[in-house]
C-alpha cells in the first residue's frame, strides 16, 4: 500500500479540516447540497401545483429529505467503495509484478520518465531512487495516476458526507414548509432556493477557481427550471 504515515497519525479533527479545505471535496459537497435544495423544492412545487394541502407538503418535504439523503449517501458510498476495490486490485497486481521482476519494473518506470522529457540517464536514476523509496507507490503513480490509495474508511466517509450535504440542502425548503404559512410558502421557497443556489455557487466557484457568472447561471437555470417544470406538471396532473 502507498505509504500514508501522516494520514494514519492524523486526528479525526485534522482529517475533517483537511477535507473541508480540499477544493474537490468542497465542490462535491456543494453539488450534493444543490441536489438537496433543488430536488426537495421541486417536489414541493409539483405537489403545490397539484393543490396539495399543508400536511401533505410537510410529509413530502420530510420524506424527500430523508430518502434523498440516504439515496445520495448510498450512491456515493457504492461509487467510492468500487473505486477503492479497483485500486486494491491494481495495487495487488503491481506488487506481484514487482516481486516477480523488479528490474523489469524499474526499466518500465524509467521509460515512463523518459517519455516525460528526462534524459535516459536521469530517467533511470529517478526510477531507481523512487523504487528504493517506495516501489509500489512509484509504479501506481506512473502507470495509473494514483497518488495515494484510498483508506478503508474513505467510502463510508464519502457516503456520510454526501448524505449530510444533501440533507442540509434539503432542509432549506423543509424548514420553510414547517415554519412559513402555506399561503406564501411557494413564493418563499422559490426566493430561498435562489438565495441558497447563489451562496453554494459562490462557494463552488471559489473552491474550483471557476467563473462565478457561469457557475451561478448553470445553477439557477437548473434550479428554477426544475421547479417550474415540476409545478407545471402538478398543474397538468391536477
N, C-alpha and C positions, 0 to 999 in steps of 0.2 A: 504494500500500500504506500502511496506517496506520503511522505512524512508531513505531519501537521502538528508539530510539537507545541507551538504557541496556542493553536486552536484547542488542543487537548487540555492544556492547563488553564484556558480561559474560563472565567466565571460565567454563570448564566447572564449576569448583567452586562459583561463585556461582549458576549455573543449577541445580546439584544441590541446593544449600542452599535456594534459593527453592522448588524442587519439594517438598522434604521438609517445609517449613513451610507448604505450601499445603494447607488443610483438605480441599478437594475431592479433590486427588490422593491425600492420605493415606487418605481414606475408600476411594477406589478401590483402592489397594494392599491395604488390609485385606480388602476384599471378594475380591480375587484370591487373597490368601493363604488366606482361609477356604475358597474353592473348592478350592484345592490340598489343604488339610487334609481336608476332607470327602470329596472325590471319591476321593482315594487311600485313605483309611482305609475308606471304604465298599466300595471294590473289594476290599480285603483281607478285610473281614468277609464279603463274599459268597463269596470263594474259601475262607475258613476254614470257613464254614457248609457248603460242599460237600466239606470234608475234604481240602483241598489240603495238600501237604507243604511243608516249609520252602523248598525250592529253587524250587518254583512260586510261592510267595508273594514270594520275593525278585525273581523275574523280573517278576511282575505289578506289584509296587511300583515297580520301576525303569522299566518301560515306561510306567506311568501318570504318573510324574513327568516323564519326557521328553516323551511325546506330549501330555500335558495342558498342560505349559508352552508347548510350541510352538503348540498349538491356541489357547490363551488369548492368547498374544502375537500370533499371526497375525490373530485376530479383532479384537483391539484396534487393531492397525495398519491393517487394512482399514477399520474404522469411522472412525478418525481421518483417514485419507487421503481417504475420501469426504467427510468434513466439510470438510477443507481445500479440496478441489476445488470444493465448493459455495460456500465463502467467496470463492475466487478468481473464480468466475463472477459472483457478486454484485458484487464489487469492480470487475470489468471493466465490468459493465453500468452501475454508478453513475458510474464515471469517464467513460464515454461520454456519459451524461446531463448530467454537469457541463460537459463540453466543448460539448455542443450547446445547452444552455440554463441558464447559470449563474444568472441572475436567477430563473428559474422554480424552480430547486432551492433557492435561498435562501428564496423565498416558502414553499415546501413545508416547509422546516426551521423557519421562523418559525411556521407554522401548528401544527407539532408542539409547539413550546414553549408556544404559546398554549393548546393543549389541556391542557397540564400545569398551567395556572393562572397563567401570566405574563400581564401586560397586553400589548396589541398592540404598544405602543412598545418595551417591554422585550424581548418575544419577537423582534422584528425586529432589535434591537441585538445580542442574544445570537446570533442566526442569522448575522448579518454578521460578528461577531467570531470565532465558531467557524469560519466558512468561510474567513476570512482566515488563521487559524492552520493549519488542515488541513481542507480542504473535504471530501475523501473520508472522513476519519475521522468528521467530524461527521454526514455522511449515513448511514454504516454504523451508527453507534451509535444514531441516532434511529430509523431505519427497521427495522433488523434486530437491534439489541441487541448488535452486535459491537464490543467494546471494543478488541480487538487481533487482527489477522489471525494465523492460525496459521503458525508458522515452517516452512520446508521440512523441517527435521529432526524436527519435533514428532511426526508419525505414527510414525516409526521409534522415537523415544524412548518413546512410549506403548506400542508393541508390546514393546519390550525390557523395559521396567519391569514390564509385566503378566506377561510370561513369568517374570521373575526372582521376582516376588512369588508367583506360583503355585507355582513350584518350591521356594521357601523353605518355603511351607506344606506342600507335599507331602513335603518332606524329613523332616518330623517322623515320620510313620508309616513312611517308607522307612528311616530310621536305626534305628527300633525293630525293624523286620523284620531288619535286618542284625545288630543288636547283642544283642537280647534272645532268650533261649531260647524255642523255639517253644511250649513247654508253657504259658508265661504271657504269650505275645505278645498274644493277643486282649485280655486284661484291661489290659495296659499301654497298648496302642493306644487303647482307649476312654478311659482315665484321661488320657493325654497329649492326646488330641483335645479333651476337655472343658477341660483346663487351657489349651490353646492358644486355644480359642474364647473363653475368659474374657479372656485377655490382649488378643486382637485386638478384642474387643467394647469393652473399656475404651479402647483407642486410638481406635476409631471414634467412640465416644460423646464423648470429649473433643474430638476434632477437629471434630466436627459439632455440638457443644453439644447433644447429644441425651440423653434419659433413659436412663441406663445399664441400668436394670432391663429396659426394653423391648427394647433392643438385645441384651442378653445372653439374654433369653428367646427371642427370634427365632432367634438363632444356635444356641442349644442345641437348640431344637425341630427345626430343620432338620438340624443335625449328628447328633444322637443318633437322630432319626427315620430319617434316610437310612441310617445304619449298621445300625439294627435291621431295616429292610426288606430291605437287601442281604443281611444274614445269614440272614434267614428265606427269602429267595429261593434262596440257596445250599443251605439245608437241603432245600427243596422239590425243587430240581432234582436233588440228590444222591439 
